[in-house]
Each structure stands twice: as structure tokens, then as C-alpha cells.
Amino acid sequence: MKVKNIRIAIKADEDIFAEVKDVWRKLEKGERVKKHEGVSFETLDAMRKVLTEERIKILKTIKREHPQSIYRLAQILKRDVKNTYDDLKLLEDVGLLELKKETNGREKTTPVVNYDKILLEIAV
């Protein structure tokens, strides 16, 4: 089985804008652009505010246990459902997980982590 990775990068806004301009220029010329999956933060401190110990534990638990609902995940973690949901929503907003909504009689939301490793990239 191939390991799928997600990259987390620490980049200033100017660097991100430069990358977007470069991709746009290549697309205008008709050149192929390599698909880039990842998440960027402006500073290491900003990344630390999102990737707390508890949120990393949530990601690992989702990957290992495959809970079928937010309620079940909260039970596994022994956490309040609302606090668990708030953390999941933040992780979804930055692109570190997916919340799949399903209606099978009753609506439920399943958290999904589609990668095996998080790789941290810091330009020096």
C-alpha cells in the first residue's frame, strides 16, 4: 500500500502569492502544473495554534479507529461532542480532514483523514 502524505509548510504570504502567480503564468502558457496538496501557515506559531496535541490525537484516532460519526469519535476520545465538533470543523477548514455528511434515515457526519503522514516543510 502506498503511503499518502500531506505537506504542511511555513510560508510568508508573499511566497504563497509568488507561487500562485507562477502557476497562473504556466497555465496561461498551456504548460502542465503539478498538483499540490498541502496546507500553508504564515508562521510556525500560527501552525502550533491549529495543530495542538489534542487535535493531532483527533487525527490519529480518526485514522486508526475510523469512527462512523462525530458522536462516536467523541466517545472514543472521552470528550464533549460540541468541543470535538469545533476541533473537527477547524481541522476541516484548514484542509486536514474531511467531514462527510450522509443521510441514511438520520443525518450523520463522518470524519475522514485521507493521508498517512503529515510532513512539515520549513524554508530557511
C-alpha positions in Angstrom: 0.0 0.0 0.0 1.3 3.4 -0.9 1.7 5.9 1.9 -0.1 9.2 1.1 1.4 12.3 2.6 0.1 15.8 3.2 2.6 18.7 3.4 2.4 21.5 5.9 4.5 24.4 5.0 5.5 27.6 6.8 5.5 30.3 4.2 5.1 34.1 4.2 2.1 35.5 2.3 4.5 36.9 -0.3 5.9 33.4 -1.0 2.4 32.0 -1.4 1.4 34.8 -3.8 4.5 34.3 -5.8 3.7 30.6 -6.2 0.1 31.4 -7.3 1.5 33.9 -9.9 3.9 31.2 -11.2 1.1 28.6 -11.5 -1.1 31.2 -13.2 1.7 32.1 -15.7 2.3 28.4 -16.5 -1.5 27.8 -17.1 -1.7 30.8 -19.4 1.2 29.3 -21.5 -0.6 26.0 -21.6 2.0 24.3 -19.5 1.2 21.4 -17.2 1.1 22.2 -13.5 1.9 19.6 -10.9 -1.0 19.1 -8.4 0.0 20.4 -5.0 -1.8 19.1 -1.9 -0.9 20.7 1.4 -1.6 23.4 3.9 0.4 26.5 4.5 0.7 28.7 7.5 2.4 32.1 7.6 4.3 31.4 10.9 5.3 28.4 13.0 3.2 29.9 15.8 0.1 30.0 13.6 0.6 26.3 12.8 1.0 25.5 16.5 -2.3 27.1 17.3 -4.0 24.8 14.9 -2.0 21.6 15.4 -2.3 21.2 19.1 -1.6 17.9 20.9 -5.3 17.3 21.2 -6.0 17.9 17.5 -3.2 15.6 16.5 -4.7 13.0 18.8 -8.0 13.5 17.0 -6.4 13.0 13.6 -4.6 9.8 14.8 -7.8 8.4 16.3 -9.8 9.0 13.1 -7.1 7.3 11.1 -6.8 4.3 13.4 -10.5 3.8 14.6 -12.5 5.0 11.5 -15.4 6.4 13.6 -18.7 6.5 11.8 -19.8 9.7 13.4 -18.7 12.7 15.4 -20.6 11.3 18.4 -18.7 8.0 18.2 -15.4 9.9 17.9 -16.2 11.9 21.0 -17.0 8.7 22.9 -13.7 7.1 21.9 -11.8 10.3 22.9 -13.9 10.7 26.1 -14.6 14.3 25.1 -17.6 16.5 24.8 -19.4 16.3 21.4 -19.5 20.1 20.9 -15.8 20.5 21.7 -14.9 17.6 19.4 -17.1 19.1 16.6 -15.4 22.5 17.0 -12.0 21.0 16.6 -13.1 18.9 13.6 -14.6 21.9 11.9 -11.3 23.9 12.4 -9.3 21.0 11.0 -11.6 20.7 8.1 -11.4 24.5 7.4 -7.6 24.3 7.1 -7.8 21.2 4.9 -6.5 18.5 7.3 -9.6 16.3 7.3 -13.0 15.9 5.5 -16.4 15.8 7.2 -18.7 13.6 5.0 -22.4 14.1 5.6 -24.6 11.2 5.0 -28.3 10.8 5.2 -29.5 7.2 5.8 -32.7 7.8 7.7 -30.9 10.0 10.1 -28.2 12.5 9.1 -24.7 11.8 10.4 -21.3 13.3 9.7 -18.3 11.0 9.4 -14.8 12.5 9.9 -12.2 11.2 7.4 -8.4 11.5 7.2 -7.2 10.7 3.7 -3.5 10.6 4.3 -1.0 8.6 6.4 1.7 11.2 7.3 2.0 14.9 7.8 5.3 16.3 6.5 6.4 19.6 7.9 8.3 21.9 5.5 10.1 25.0 6.7 12.0 27.1 4.2 15.3 28.5 5.6 
